[in-house]
């Protein structure tokens, strides 16, 4: 990506990395404004929202896919896992390729690939093809997604960038909960193939706008792509992401921990080599000096903790509602509508109004509100039975969503607001990769905790099995949000003021 933005996931100053100038793209901002710039932004947002929804939309369709394609449990796991694995491994390379060959070019290539792969998923005749096309979707997304933030930075001057970034982050947060809702509705009405085919018209609209309105840009001093570094990074990320993604379903055999430890060791060696290349005046694949900047480092930590919380929260909520309370897929999806509404309100207000006035305090406020919502939800869950009304949960979900919205829309601008244009590709890749890792860690760790507590219960009644497990998850999530609140202090108090200095 290219200079100062962030995405709904975590990642982010050292004097050489952060600055208050405009992005470095052919020596100036790309000349675009007015209606053309708005339509370019719409294209970028459509593509990124489509991709983010695709991460979770497939989950609710799995039982239908199982029956339709006669799929085994292990192949269903791969339908879910193939996408984030391919996406996470290819992200940093995708960001760097955009810097070198043109962000618009990579965005369009990724968008076309994603749309075609979505259609292929929708028409897949067997489970093996579906898994293969899901992996292709992930690779295409890795080419497309990093260019979104970079292009926003290029199109908007610093004083305008915060609002555009806030809209992006807010939509990203909304997409995380919209996926299960949309997936439930589409599967219920049209069958599982619709959860993939819905991407085709959206992709075509985004492509038409992108071809016409998005300006081309590339780094003025693109770094070379070191294939050896790309492969080593891919091996390390695969070693960490694979066991985190598949561990629970496999029962956490010993080898999963060994592979994870090996992946972490490879990543540690890789980062040391990147630091050595950078200190020697070379151009590393990953610019480790980004973490010397307080804004990038602090917002990365805050975002990582938030997405660990959210991954575990969304997973355990779905399991509690569907398995514990016995709700249908559609009902369990629609109960998240209050969350989606208030998250949208919080994201819009936080990015457009509060961030400029409060800076990092928006994150603190959001963490407190979200934790309070989890407390309210715990009170509801403690007395809930299979006959408890849908509406009893609505208020608590709405409060959780409001706090989430305030946070998710503000992390991006605070994290990447002062990244130099020449480091934009690395910053974007690191930010997105951190999100993938945080989501995987959250789902694995908190998901495992959920099932461990459930399996320790003596009762075999689903609601009595899953109630204590869900309550434990809510407590852990609230505690982690306390750490989020503390971590906001690591972000500079003036991190939101970069806009008036460009």
Protein Blocks (a to p, Z undefined) as FASTA:
>chain_A
ZZbacddddddddfklgccbdcdeehiacddehjllmmmmmmmmmmmmmmmmmmmmmmmm
mmmmmmmnopafklmmmmmmmmmmmmmmmmmmmmmmmmmnopklmmmmmmmmmmmmmmmm
mmocbfklmmmmmmmmmmmmmmmmmmmmmmmmmmpcfklmmmmmmmmmmmmmmmmmmmmm
mmmmmmmmnojklmmmmmmmmmmmmmmmmmmmmccdddfbdcdddfklmmmmmmmmmmmm
mmmmmmmmnoppaklmmmmmmmmmmmmmmmmmmmmmmmnopacfbdfklmmpmklmmmmm
mmmmmmmmmmmmmmmmmmmmmmmnopafklmmmmmmmmmmmmmmmmmmmmmmmmmmnmmm
lmmmmmmmmmmmmmmmmmmmmmgcfklcfklmmmmmmmmmmmmmmmmmmmmmmmmmmgcf
klmmmmmmmmmmmmmmmmmmmmmmmmmmmmmmmmmpmbfcfklmmmmmmmmmmmmmmmmm
mmmmmmmmmpcfklmmmmmmZZ
